[in-house]
Amino acid sequence: MATAIYCDNAVWGFTLLAIAQAMAGQATAAAETVAALRQKHPRFNLGVFRRHEPYRDAETLNRLTALLANAGLSE
């Protein structure tokens, strides 16, 4: 299944870690985490993140997406 890669708990662990690092001002660490995520799951991107995150508040989702984008996750 092509979408199974996106349900992998490791993907969400990487994204949560990168977001936490970015929020803590650890931009280099967040970029390294995103690089590791992309190495393991090269098709994962911001669009996939947006589609699979259950935030009802668009502002929160946009803020988290911006943090991941700043850390190097592409569209």
C-alpha positions, 0 to 999 in steps of 0.5 A: 500500500502506497499510503502505509508509509504515512501511517508509520508512527516513526513519521509522526515521531519525527514531525513532533520532534522537529516541531518541538525543536523548532519551538524551542529555538533549536533550528539546527536540530529541527533541520537535522530531524527533518533531514532524517525523516526525509531520508527514511520517508522521502515521499513525506511532505507538508501536503501529506502532513496537512492531510493527516493532521486532525487540527480543526483550527487552521491557524494551529495547523498553519503554524506547525506547517510553517515550523516544519517548512522552516526546518526544511520539509518541502511541499 
